[in-house]
Amino acid sequence: MIRHLFISLLLCISVCSYCQENTLFCKQVTALKSTIESKHFAPKTLNDTTSKHIYKLFLKEMDADKDYFLKSDITNFNVDEFKLDNYIENGNCQFIDKYISVLEHNIKLNITKLEALKNIPLDYSGTLTLQHTPEKFYTFYKDETALNNGLKKRISYRIITKLLDENNDIETLKKNFNSLEKVAKNIVIENEICLLNELLNKDGGINTFVKHAFLNAYVKVNDPNSSFFNSTQKLTYQNRLSKNQLSFGIITTKNDNGDIVVANIIPGSAAFENGKFEEDDIIQSISNGKSIFRIHCVSNEDIILYLNKEEHKTLTFSIKKKNGTLQDIKLTKSNIKVEDNAIRGYLINDVSNYGYIKIPSFYTNFESPNGRGLTADIAKELYKLQKENIEGLILDLRFNGGGSMQEAIELSGMFIDRGPVAIIKSKNGENFTIKDHKRGSFYSKPIVILVNDYSASASELFAAAMQDYNRAIIVGSKTYGKSSAQTILPLSIEDSSLGFAKLTIQAFYRVTGESHQAVGVIPDIKLPSLYDNFNTAESNKPYALQNTKTNVSLKHVPFTKINTNIAENSSKTRILNDENFKKISEINKAFYNLLYKRGTKYKLTLNDVFEEKKRRQATLDFIFEAEDTQPALFKILNTKSTTELLKYNSDDKEQNDTVLKTLSQDIYINEAKHILKNLTTPN
């Protein structure tokens, strides 16, 4: 009797837990629908077409590399392809259960098959073949037999590459292959199993992973810049845009044995000041005082998310030192500067002094009353540069993916004398002209703005404003083409457990009424790009917003048009005769083929894998050798103010010396310098 009561109680607890989880998911779907329909700039109508697109994205979110689902699973799932819109409309959440069940079953099936491979001889005779296959050619396994064969191939290949990574002497490997293969096989299989367990051990398990995959697919079908966030993801995203953040100051990574180790300790951070952490310390567990997070078969991403949780202000780390001793270290987060967002001005020394500032992102300080971040830092660095009597300025926006629109608007205002900066269009179709109200400009001499294929969003707003006002020359390649603004909205004001949606809520336009959405900002002077034809632009993303125009209510008054004829013609001549730029097109072709073209087939043997690895490495060496061996092309210096500061910080000085060397080798900065020289001394 007691036994039956106990079993009944367990079943009741299990069912109640399941009901609570599904109730939460239902609430999330309903709240997300309401939020998208009421707040998204251009929400998709829920119909069969939208359902088909959500379904496609959902499968990709769960199994991007098509490693887990079989074709029979997809056939089973296909009944939902045109029904997801109905499920969302009617609050039917039960459909999610089969995806959770099948994915969990298939991951465990993979683990079982991998365990079985430990006792099965693998085929290295050359009967099996391999071929590099880009993502667009991936297909789901036909059945379990195909899955098994795929696993055998993958494990065999990884065993060989592991041996080659450890010892590139092919003759030694041939002689000792059988004994070496046996040891490597166990390690490779255990690592593969561990990766699968990482999925099972994710925060909330497969249940939460699949539900979040659906929520993310539902958001992303509206446009590629919208997404679903849980609380931790929201905080991580905001920290990336902030100049300062609370952090433990530990950068973690996963080593070859699958351990989570301390890769780096940020100077000035809590971990740095504590003094007990060392690089290569193995983190075995982390305690928040209520529960212990045991680090076994957990991804580094999950560790980062755990450390970034807002409630985890103080944690105890159980560490295994290099000498094997164990140590518990209690640590409290402290405020540190995010170095990726820190900026510094440099002097390029030529006939005249020119200023150079790299802008990594349009970061802001979320905690300050006015949200100021980047603009204040630029003003500070530009003030230092002007004290050095610079005759021109290079602002580098390459690889700047955007950030705070407010910062881009504020920065634009530093270089013009009042007037409109951009036009914002809201969901209801109303336009609002963003104006700079400040008289005068902070800097009035010539400016060159460097951009590339990955300059996006806020970067494009700023570059477009400077181009429309004739305030700067845009140099480089066509930009990404994202002309929309996002904000993070809670799905529920009362219940943060429902999560958040990062939604596109506005489109922004140039002061001319044109948009760079899906077309990018076209440079005044084009330079060859390593990424030509890579299809990385917004226009190549599924469900990207279309390019449109809008009405102009306040006309801008541009500066006198800059005569770029001499600079442009001189640049073309230099590019044609510059060996570095000639090589860019060769590198572009090699890089493109390496990433996007099917490779030639080769046999799964030690010798053939060795030759293929050598061939691909030769291509990579060709791609990156110019960057590594490039001599200094120009003289670049710190400002006097920075030089003085570096006297008291040896770590910063060492890092700064590396930055100076890298900048002096950059062919794009060198060309921007020549263009600036043409603009300031045209004769």
Order of alpha helices (4+ residues) and beta strands (2+ residues): alpha-alpha-alpha-alpha-alpha-beta-alpha-alpha-alpha-alpha-beta-alpha-beta-beta-beta-alpha-beta-beta-alpha-beta-beta-beta-beta-beta-alpha-beta-alpha-beta-beta-beta-alpha-beta-beta-beta-beta-alpha-alpha-beta-alpha-beta-alpha-alpha-alpha
